[in-house]
Amino acid sequence: MDGFQRRREKKMKNIKAAAFRLFVEKGPKDVGVTEIAKEAGVSQVTIYNYFGSKDSLYQQVFYDYMDEKLTESEKIVAGRHTFKEKIDRLFFDKNEAAARAEKAFIDLDVQDPKLLEMIQSFGENRTYPMLLRLIEQGKKEGYLDPNLPEKAVLMYINSFRSFLDDPTFFSKENKRLRESVAQLYFFGLCGKAPTKEK
């Protein structure tokens, strides 16, 4: 890579980083190219030259974010921790800033066909296979009933999204609440598996 290409790559990286910060802070719909250019210290023309449009820039930022988060999740699932430890790290071990970033990118009312295609591709090729491996581990370790169909387990996981979608759930003040929800997640309302009478 020559000097010109290195400078170009650095500028593109700075623009995407600036756009990411603004998208998280204000929401993608409320951020314009002028604001991104100012945050990145470049001209609007530079952004249009490199990305073509704000929508294309957002698609690239979204792709990079999803790829990074899925790579982190795949490393967790592939690691040597127990099923419970992996679930804790994937769903409950976040801070408020990370939760806000996730919400800004995952919970959009997406209408763009390219974004929809991107989300579907991530889901089919990476998210769904990763969760199936995790469910298989949970069954082997006795956390999950081996007779439960994978679809039922995935529906159960999704039922906790109302908690996980609220960034304040991950604030320091809600640590005890997160612990309680994690307890419910693993053991339900009974608190633990019932003991058989002798």
C-alpha positions in Angstrom: 0.0 0.0 0.0 1.5 3.4 -1.1 1.4 6.6 0.9 -1.7 7.9 -1.0 -3.6 4.7 -0.2 -2.6 4.8 3.4 -3.8 8.3 3.8 -7.1 7.4 2.1 -7.6 4.4 4.4 -6.9 6.5 7.4 -9.4 9.2 6.3 -12.1 6.6 5.7 -11.5 5.1 9.1 -11.7 8.5 10.8 -15.0 9.2 8.9 -16.5 5.9 9.9 -15.5 6.4 13.5 -17.0 9.9 13.6 -20.2 8.7 11.9 -20.4 5.8 14.5 -20.2 8.2 17.4 -22.9 10.5 16.0 -25.2 7.6 15.0 -25.0 6.2 18.5 -25.5 9.6 20.2 -28.3 11.0 18.0 -29.6 8.1 16.0 -28.8 7.6 12.3 -31.8 9.5 11.0 -30.9 12.7 12.9 -27.3 12.9 11.6 -26.4 14.6 8.4 -23.3 14.5 6.2 -22.4 18.1 7.3 -22.2 17.1 10.9 -20.2 13.9 10.1 -17.7 15.9 8.1 -17.3 18.4 10.9 -16.8 15.6 13.5 -14.3 13.8 11.2 -12.4 17.0 10.2 -12.9 16.6 6.5 -15.1 18.2 3.8 -18.5 16.9 2.7 -17.0 16.4 -0.7 -14.5 13.9 0.8 -17.3 11.9 2.3 -19.2 11.8 -1.0 -16.0 10.8 -2.9 -15.2 8.0 -0.5 -18.7 6.6 0.2 -21.1 8.1 -2.4 -23.9 8.9 0.1 -24.8 9.0 3.7 -26.8 5.8 3.2 -23.7 4.0 1.8 -21.6 5.3 4.7 -24.2 4.0 7.2 -24.2 0.6 5.5 -20.5 0.4 5.9 -20.5 1.5 9.5 -23.3 -0.9 10.2 -21.4 -3.8 8.5 -18.2 -3.1 10.5 -20.1 -2.9 13.7 -22.0 -6.1 13.1 -18.9 -7.9 12.0 -17.0 -6.8 15.1 -19.7 -7.8 17.5 -20.3 -11.1 15.9 -16.6 -11.9 15.9 -16.5 -11.1 19.6 -19.5 -13.3 20.2 -18.1 -16.2 18.1 -14.9 -16.1 20.1 -16.9 -16.4 23.3 -19.0 -19.3 22.0 -15.9 -21.1 20.8 -14.1 -20.6 24.1 -13.8 -23.1 27.0 -16.3 -21.4 29.4 -19.4 -23.2 30.5 -22.8 -22.6 28.9 -23.9 -20.3 31.7 -20.7 -18.3 31.7 -21.0 -17.8 27.9 -24.7 -16.7 28.2 -23.7 -14.2 31.0 -21.0 -12.7 28.8 -23.1 -12.6 25.6 -26.3 -11.1 27.1 -25.7 -9.7 30.6 -22.1 -8.6 30.8 -22.3 -5.2 29.1 -22.0 -1.6 30.1 -24.5 1.1 29.3 -22.5 2.6 26.5 -22.2 -0.7 24.7 -25.9 -1.3 25.1 -26.8 2.1 23.6 -24.5 1.4 20.6 -26.2 -2.0 20.1 -29.6 -0.4 20.3 -28.7 2.3 17.8 -27.7 -0.3 15.2 -30.0 -3.3 15.9 -33.4 -1.7 16.7 -33.8 0.5 13.6 -37.0 0.4 11.5 -34.9 -0.9 8.6 -36.4 -0.3 5.2 -33.3 -0.2 3.0 -33.2 -3.5 1.0 -29.4 -3.6 1.2 -29.5 -3.4 5.0 -32.2 -6.0 5.2 -30.1 -8.3 3.0 -27.1 -7.6 5.2 -29.0 -8.4 8.4 -30.4 -11.6 6.9 -27.0 -12.7 5.7 -25.5 -12.2 9.2 -28.4 -14.0 10.8 -28.3 -17.0 8.5 -24.5 -17.4 8.1 -23.2 -16.4 11.5 -25.8 -15.6 14.3 -28.1 -18.7 13.9 -25.2 -21.3 13.6 -23.5 -19.7 16.6 -26.6 -19.9 18.7 -27.2 -23.5 17.7 -23.7 -24.4 18.8 -24.4 -22.7 22.1 -27.7 -24.5 22.6 -26.0 -27.8 21.9 -23.4 -27.1 24.6 -26.2 -26.2 27.0 -27.9 -29.5 26.4 -24.7 -31.5 26.9 -23.9 -29.7 30.1 -27.4 -30.3 31.5 -28.5 -26.6 31.5 -31.1 -27.3 28.8 -33.5 -30.2 28.5 -32.1 -32.3 25.6 -35.6 -32.8 24.3 -36.3 -29.1 23.8 -36.4 -28.1 20.1 -33.9 -25.4 19.1 -36.7 -23.2 17.9 -38.3 -23.2 21.4 -34.9 -22.2 23.0 -34.4 -19.4 20.5 -37.9 -18.1 21.3 -37.1 -18.2 25.0 -33.8 -16.3 24.4 -35.7 -13.6 22.4 -38.3 -13.2 25.1 -35.7 -11.4 27.2 -35.1 -8.8 24.6 -37.3 -6.2 26.4 -34.7 -6.2 29.2 -31.7 -6.2 26.9 -33.1 -3.4 24.7 -33.1 -0.9 27.5 -29.6 0.6 27.9 -30.3 1.7 31.5 -30.6 -2.0 32.3 -26.8 -2.2 32.1 -26.1 0.8 34.3 -24.1 0.3 37.5 -27.2 1.0 39.6 -29.0 -2.0 38.0 -26.4 -4.6 38.8 -28.6 -6.4 41.2 -31.5 -6.3 38.8 -29.3 -7.9 36.1 -28.3 -10.6 38.5 -32.0 -11.3 39.3 -33.0 -11.4 35.6 -30.1 -13.7 34.9 -31.4 -16.0 37.7 -34.8 -16.0 36.1 -33.2 -16.6 32.7 -31.5 -19.8 33.9 -33.9 -21.2 36.5 -37.3 -19.6 35.9 -39.6 -18.5 38.7 -38.8 -21.6 40.8 -35.3 -20.3 41.4 -33.7 -23.7 40.9 -34.5 -27.2 39.6 -37.0 -29.0 42.0 -35.5 -31.6 44.3 -36.9 -35.1 44.0 -38.3 -36.5 47.2 -36.6 -39.7 48.5 
